[in-house]
């Protein structure tokens, strides 16, 4: 029985280089070359925005720039990329990332298999496994990792799913994790890229020491603006055009004419758009159709509840960036550069309506000076 699906199109295997993606990739490659006094680059975005694709493109860039050095120096490994494991019911421990990094950097006593993308440049299967150091203490693994990085000289350390560092117990604190992260980045003296969802922003903003040492790159979704509808999703339309090149002959309609519909079904995220179109392309063979129809596209769309969940997380994360821009005047006032606006009126708190016949509570005037002359004379 033939279990092979339809042939994969080029548009699903290559990266859609839309405007936001290109801007973020340029920021990361520049940080990798010229980190300056900063050591941590936090890359955040909602699920489906393309963070994994961005990470892979960064790795390709690092490998391309390291070709000559890898040929002349067999000991050099250009990067180490790991995924932070979700700790489950237990708290996050640094022992697992240390072991994964040592394996990626081909430490002879590491117990994990290295990244297969490096097998084209180094011989594998020669590392002795009988003397694994994986169960040694965290301090010991840290020092071994530091020595290994000095020897291998990677250009970048990459953490994926970085929000799992926030999985703490009652005895741990987010601030202690930050202090260790700062210490880790300083001691390793290598650019550290942390990819994760918006909750990673909480970790990056708790400590002034980490703020001074980190950059933030935001790979967000495309946000529709009713005032400038065409301009606001122009970048999203360019991503649709990327898929339209190969899908044109397999669609019963023009993808570029359905950009608003595709935007609604993908929440403005190019990664979700990619998975949606790929699912529709593969599903057409199951239903016995040659082309992707609007009906098939509707059936393969994410459910409304799933889209609302993604949109809710996106709006919450985007709010942090908007609030940061709006805090500039308050910052200048605290700095003393701009005087506080005395004419600024505080919003009035609405009062509950009074019942009929009930007086408005106030202090009644004392004396007769507030009365008219005739009334005052009569009162006397």
N, C-alpha and C positions, 0 to 999 in steps of 0.2 A: 504494500500500500504506500503510495507516495504521500508523505507528510510535509513536503515542501510547500511553502506558501508562494504567493506571487513574487516575482523578482523585485528586489528593493530598488527604488528610484534614487537617483543621485541627490535629489533635494532633501531626502531623509537622512543621508549619510554625511552631507556637508553642512557647515554652519551658516545659518542665515545672518549675515553681517548687517544687522540693522543699526540705527544710529546709537541707541542706548548701549547696545552690546559693544560696539566699537569704542565708545567713549570710556566704558569701564575697562576694557582690555588695554587701552592705551594707558590708563591710570596704573594698572597693575604692572605692566611691563616697565613703566618708568620707575615705579617704586622698587621693582626688583633690581634695576640697574643703579639707581641713586636713592637708597633709603635715607641717607643723611643720619640724623640723630634719632630717627624713628625706626622701630624694629617690628612693629605689628601693623598689619593691614587687615581690617575687618571688612569682609564682603557680605552684605546682607541683602535680602530680597524675599519676596513671598514665594511659596512653593509654586514651581512652574514658570518662574521668571527667566530661567536659563543659567542658574549658578553652576550647575555641574558642567554644562557646555563651556562656560567661561573658564572654569578650572582646567578643563582639558585643553583649551586653546592656550592658556598660560603655560601649561606643561610642554605643548608643542613648541612654543616660542623659546622656552628655556633650553629644550633639546637642540633646536636649530642653532642657537647661539653657542652651544657648548660642543659642537661637533669636533672642531679642531683640537680643543683642549682634551677631549676624551680620547682622541687618537694618540696625542703626545704623552698623556699622563694616564695610564691604565687605572691608577688608584682614585682618580677623580670621579665622583658621582654627582651629576648636576642638580638633583632635587630629591626630596623624600616626601611622598604624598601618602597620607593615611586618613582613614575615616574613624572619627571618635565614636567608640561603641556606646550605645545606649546602655546605661548601667542596670536597667530593670529595677527590681525591688531594692537593690543595694545602692550605695552612694558611688559617685564617680571616683575613680582611682587613677593616679598618674602612671601606675605601673604598666598598664596595658599600652598607652601611647608610647612610653619609653621603649617597650619591647618591639612594637611595630616600627618605630623609627630605626631602631638598631637593625631590624631585618631589612628594611628598605635600603639602608646604607651598607648592607652586606657585612655586618659584623660576623666574624667566624663562629661565634657561640650563640648567635640569635636562633630562635626556634621557629620563626615564621618564614614563609616563602616571600621573596622580594617581588616588586612590581614587574610583571612579565614584559612591560614595554622596554625594560632595560636589558632584556636577554639578547637583543641584537648586538649589544656592544660588549657584554661581559659573559664569560663562561659560567654556567650555573651547575648546581649539583655537586660542587666540590667542597662546600662548607661542612666542617665536622659538626655532627648533631649530638654527640655523646656528652658534651660538656656545656649544656645550655645554662645560661645565666638568668633565665626568665623569672625564676623564683627568688632572686636576691632582693635586697631591700631597695626602696625607692631612691635613697641617697646614693647607694652603690650604682644603680642603673643610670642615675643622672650623671654621675662623674664619668662612667664608661661612655655614655652618649656624647658628652662634651668632648672627650678625647677622640671619639670616632668622627665627629663633625670637623674637628681640627684637621684630621687626617684626610677625610674625603672632600672637604671644602665644597659643600653644596651651595648653590646660589639661592635656594629657597627651601623652606620647610612649609608644607601645606597640610592644614587640618580641615577636613570636611565634616559636616554636621557638628560644628563647634558649639551649638547650643546645649549639647549634652554635658558640657562642663558645668552647667548650672544645676545638674541633678545632685543635690546635696542632702546630707543628713542634718539632724538637729545640732550635732556637735561641730559641724562645719559651717563656714560662713562664706558668702560670696566675696567678701573683701579679702579673706585669706586666699581664695582661689586667684583673685586678681594680683595679689602680691607675689604669688608663686609664678603666675604667667609673666609678670614684669621681670622677675628674676630669671626665668627661663629664657626670655628673649634677650636679655642683656648678656647672660653668660654664654649663650650659644653664638651670639654675634652674627646671626644670619637672619635675613628677612623672613618673618613668619606670617603666612597668609591663613586667616581663619574664615572659612565659609560657613554661613548658617542663616537661620531665619531671623526675623526681627527681634525675637526675644534675646538674641545675642547682644543687642544694643544696651540692655540693662547691665550686662556684665561689663561692657566696655566703658560705661559712664559712671560707675560707682567710685572710682578712684582717680584723683587728679594725676597720680603718677602714671597710670595707664593712659589717661587722656593725652598726656604730653608725649607719650611714646607710640601712639597709634594714629593711623589714618583710617577713614571710613569711606568705602566705595559702595554706592547704592545702585544695585541693578533692579530697578523697579519695573512695574508694568507701565503700559501706555495709558495715560489718564485722559479721558474724553472731556473736552471743554465745549460747552454749548455755544459760547461766544465765538470761538474759532474752531468749529468742528473739523474742517479739513486739515488744518495745520496741526491740531493736537494729536491726530492719529496718522500723520504722514509717515512716521517711522514704522508704525504697525503695518501700514499699507505696503511699505517696501519689503517687509517680511512676507506678506501674502504673495507679493510678486515673485519672491524667491521660490515658493512652492508652485506657483502658477506655471513656471517654465516647464516643469516636467509633468504636472498633473493636467495640463490643458487638454491633452488627448484622452484623458480618462474621466473627464467631468462633462456632464450634460449641461453645464452652465459656466459662466465666466466667473472665476474666483474673485477677480479684481472688482467686479460689480457687486459683490456680496461682502465687502469689507465691513460695513456696519454689523451685519449678521454674524460674521466670524468674530468680530470684536466682542459682541455680547456673549457668544458661546465660549470664549476663551478668557474672559475677564480682562482682556488686554495683555495677557501673558503669552509670549511667543513660544515658550516651552509647552504650554497647554495646547496651543494651536498646532504645534508639531505632532503631538501625540494624538490629537483629535483627527487630523487629516490622515495620519498613518493608519489609525484604526478603521476609518472609513474606506481607505484604499484596500486594506486587507479584507474587510468584511464584504466587499462587493463580490468577491469570488465565491464566498460562502452562500450568498443569496442567489448566485447565478446571474449576476448582472455584469455587464462590461464596463459601465460608467458609474461614477459617483453621482447620485441624484440628490436633490435637496431633501427628499424624504429619508434617504440613507444617512445624510449628514445630520439630520435632526435626531435620528435614532441613536447615533453614536456620540451625541453631545453629552457632556457631563450633566448630571441631574441638577435641578435648581438648588436643592439643599447643599450639594457639594460646591456649587459656584458661590452660593451665599457665604459658606464657611471660608472659602479662599478670599472672597472680597472683604469679609469682615476683618480677617487678619491683615490684609493689605492696607485697608483704611486705617487700622490702628497703628501699623508701622509707619505709614506715610505721614500720619499726624505728628509723629516725633520730629520729622524733618521740617514740616511746616511751622511747628511751634518754635523750633530753633531759629528760623529766619525771622519770626515775629518778635523774638526776645532781644533784638539788637538795640532798640531804643532804651529798653530797661537796663541793658548792660552798660550803655553809655551814661545813663543816669547814676548807676552804682559806681561807675568809674570816676564820676565828677566832671566829665567833659560836657555833658548836656544837663541843664537845670531841669528839675522836675516840673512838669506841667501843672501849674496851680489851677488852671482853668478846667482841668480834667474833672468831670463830674462822676462821682461814684454811682453805679446803678442803684436805683431805689428798690428797696425790698417791698414787694406788694403786700398790702395789709388785707386781712380778712374783712369782708363787708359786715357792717353793724346791723343788728336786728332793728326793725321799725320801732321808733319811740325811744331808743337808747341814745343817750347823749354821747357826744365825742369827748372822751376824757381829756381835761386840761385844767390848769389852775385858774380858778375864778379870780378876777381882778379885785383888789382890796382898796377901799376908799371910794371917793366920789369924783376923782379927777377925770375919770374916763366917761362920766355921764355928761349929758348936755346941761346948759346953765339952768334951765327951768327944772329939770329933773333933780339936779343937785340941790337947788334951793328948797324943793319940796321934801327931799330926803332929810335936809337939815331941820 
